[in-house]
Amino acid sequence: MSMLKGKSTGVAVITPFTNSGVVDYDALTRIIDFLIDAGIDFLVALGTTGESVTLTPDEKKEVFATFVRQTGGRVPLVMGLGGNNTAALVHEFQHIDVKGFDAILSVTPYYNRPSQEGLYQHYMALDAVTPLPLIMYNVPGRTGVNMTAETTLRIANEAKHIIAVKDASGDLTQGKKIIVNAPNEFLVFSGDDETAIPLTLMGGDGVISVIAGGFPKTFSAGIQAAMTHNTEKANRIARQLLPVIDLLFKEGNPAGIKAVSALKKLSTDEVRLPLVKASQDLTVALRPFVEQLD
């Protein structure tokens, strides 16, 4: 039985930086406590939102250690660990310290645009060596390739340690096909905030979310309503949050959510190049939501 079974709202946590651009570990501990105190079910360290691609190996190690130390076993922890060089990633899986983590989230290979067979072979290679249960992450908008429902199901049925998919395709038809045909214990998390509540209403297992990093109580209430088939409440919250979700992604992720974090006095709004921080206009547009929602 997966540690994540029944845990419906996860957050892809930002990596906060000081104004001079170094990782702000004090702010990270504040954010971890803020999310756990707000009732978030599990946390993802160094996913896309955590700007993992612009962190040094030493910074990554320290970020992971901070999550383990600060969480103290209060909620399950998921480690973001992906790449587009299968052999290098296999090596990393075999040597990384996973103590304190409960699962690994690994994105489909980006930039080299593998075929469906290539995606299958990639995940089966990881399945053979993973030290923890593995969650696949399909995010075609970032990787240049969509992992189809058929490929996802093929892996779900054949892999021994792959327990879930985070589907950020935003394609509800594809999501439903996976939900309906997946093995019993296989979990389907949305990775797309806009369609997360509808996907959960279709029988999904919840979300790994960006918006829940800034509005954890509101968004998890929507997901919880969807999990318990309270369609009216779930749809009401989905409608309420739609304008905020649009704003959060308007200038790219995590610029929007870091602006929210700064407005909430949890961290600065700094990001690392090639990303740039949210414009003043966007920050002003987000402020009323920060004042109204929690």
N, C-alpha and C positions, 0 to 999 in steps of 0.2 A: 504493500500500500504506500503510495507516494505521500511524502510530507506535505505536498501541496494540495492534496485532495481536500476539497471543502474550503480552501483558501481562495477567495474569489477576487480580491483586489490587491494587486501588487503594484509597486511603484518603481519605475526606472529612475533611480535617484541621480540628481545632478552632482557633479564634482565642483564644489565652490572654490573660487580663487580669490586671493586678496587683490587689492587695487594694483599691486605691483606684479600680479600674474602668477604668484606661486600658489600651490594647493593650500587651501585654508582648512586644516584638519579640525580646528575648533568649531568652525561653522558646520563642518560635516557632522560632527557629533550632535550639534544642536538640531540639524535637519533630521537626523536619524531618530532622535527623541521626539521631535515634533510629529513625525509620521506615525511612530508606534503609539504615542499618546492619543493620536487622532483615530486609532483603530484600524490602521492599514494591516493587512493580513501577512504580507511578505515583502521583502525588499530585493531589488536587483542592483548590484554594484557593477559599475562600468559597462552598462549597455551603451547604446548610441547616445542617449541623453547625458551620460556620464563623460562624454568627450574622450572616450578611451583611446581613440586614434591619435590624439595629440598629447598623451601622457607618456612619460619615460617609463621604462621597466621598473625603476626604483619607486617612482610615484605610484604606479599601479599596485605594487607590493604593499606599500604603506596605506593606500586607500583600502585595499582588501583587509589589512590588519585592523584598521580603524573600524570598519563595519563589524568585524567579528568581536572586537573588544567592546564597542559601544552597544551593540545589539544584545550581547550577553545571553543569547539563546531565547530571547523574548518572542521573536518571530523567525520563521525560516528565511534563510539568505540564499540568493541565487547569484552566481558568479558569471559575469559576462566574459566570454572567451571565444573569439571567433577569428577567422582569417580566410584568405583566398589562396593559401599555399597549403594543401592538405598535409603533405609530409611534415612541414614545419609545425603545423597545428597538432598533429599526432604526437610529435616530440614534446610539445608544450604540455599537452594533456598528461603525458607520462611523467613529467617532472614538476608540475606546479603543486604548490602546497594548498590543499583544499580544506584544511582543518577549519571547522566552524561553519562551513558552507553545506547546503543541502542539495543543491543541483547546479548544473552549468547551463547557461543560455548561449547558444552558438548560432550566429547568423549564417545564412547561405553565402557561399563565396561571391564576392563582389568584383566588378571590373572585368574579370576574365569570362564572364557570362557562360557558364557551363550548360550543357544540355540537361534534360531531365535525368538521363542515365548518369551523367556526371554528378548531379546533385545526390542521386541515390548512392553512388559509390563513395562520395565524400562523407556522407553521414554514416554509412556502414563502416567506413574506416575509423571514424570517431567512436562509434558504438563499440568497436572491438577493444578500445583502450581507455574509455572514459572511467575516471575514478569515482564519478557520481552520476546519479540519474541525469539525463540530458534532455534539454528542451530545444527543439529546432526553432529558428526564427526566420520567417519569410517576410521580407520587406522590399518588394520589387521597386518601389519608388527610389530606394537608395542603392540597390544592388545591380539593377539592370536586368534582372531575371526573376520571373515568377515561378515558384515551386507549385506545381499544379496539385489539385486535390488527389489525383491518381498517384502521383509520386509520394505525397505525404502519407497516404494510406498504405502504400507499398512498404514504406519504411516502418510505419507504425505497426504493421503486421509482422515484419521480419526482424526488426531490431530487438535486442534483449534489454537494452538500458535506456532507450529513448521513450520518455514518458509523456511528452506533450509537444504541441506546436504553439508558438506565438505567431498568429497570422495577422500581419499588418498589410495585407493586400487591399483591404477595404471592400473586398468583393464578397457580399453576403451569400451569393449563390455558391461560391467556392467554399466559404466557411460552413454553410449548412451541409454541403456534400460530405465534408470531413466529419462533422458532428454525427451525422446519420450513419455513416459507414465505418467509423473508427472502432477498434476493439474497446471493450467495456471500460478498462482502467485508463485508457488514453485520454489526456486532458487537452481541451482546445481553448486557449486564451486568445482574446483579441489583442492586437497590438496597435489598433487604430481607434483613438478615443471617440471619433465621430460615430463609428458603427459598433462600438463596444456594447452598448446597452441593447440594441437590436440583436446582435449576435448572441448575447447571453440569453435573451428572451427566446431565441431559437433552440436553446439547449446547450449553449457554450458554458464554459467553466469560469468565466470572468475575464479579467483584463490584466495586462501589464501596461500601466498607464503613465502618461506624461502629466496630464491635467491633475491627477490625484496627488501629484507632488506639491501642488499649490493649494488645491481645494479638496483635501482628503475626505472630509466628512460628507460633503455634498455628493461627490462623485461615487464614493463607496455606498452611500445610501441608494443611489440610482442602480448600481450593480446589484446590491442586496435585494432591492425590490424586483429586479429582473430574475434573480436566482429563485425567488419565492413566488414567481409568476404574478406579482402585483403589477400588471401591465400598465394600468392607469398612472400609478406613481412613477414607475420607471420611465415611461414616455414623457411625463411632465418634467422630470429632472433632465432627461435628454434634451428636450426643447429649451429648457432654461440655460443649459450649458453650451448649446451650439454656438452662440456668438463668442463666448470666451474661447472655445476650442479654435474657432477661426482666427481669433486674434493671436493665440499662443503660437500658431504655426505660420503666421503672416510673414515673419522675417526669419523663419527657420528655427529649428529646434537645436539646442536648448535656449536660444536668445529670449524667447517669450517667457518660458517658465523661470528663467533666471531673473527676469524683470519682476515677476511676481514674488520670487524669493527675496529680492531686495526691498520691494514694497512691504513685505511682511517682516523686514529687519532680521531675516535669517542668515543672509549672506550678501555679498555684492552681486552686481549683475554682470561681472566680467566673464568673458569667454576667451578662448584662444584662437588666433588666426589659423586657418583662413576664415573662421567665423568672426562676426563682429557683433557687439552687443546691441540690444534693442534700441531703437530710436526713441527720442523724447516723445514723439507723437504716440508711438505704441505704448510706452509706459503710462502716459496720461490716459489713454483709452482703457488700459487694464485696471487703473486705480479704483474706479467705482465697483468693479467686480470683487476686488480684494476687500473692499469695505463692506460689501453685502454678503459674500459667501464664505463658508469656512470648509 
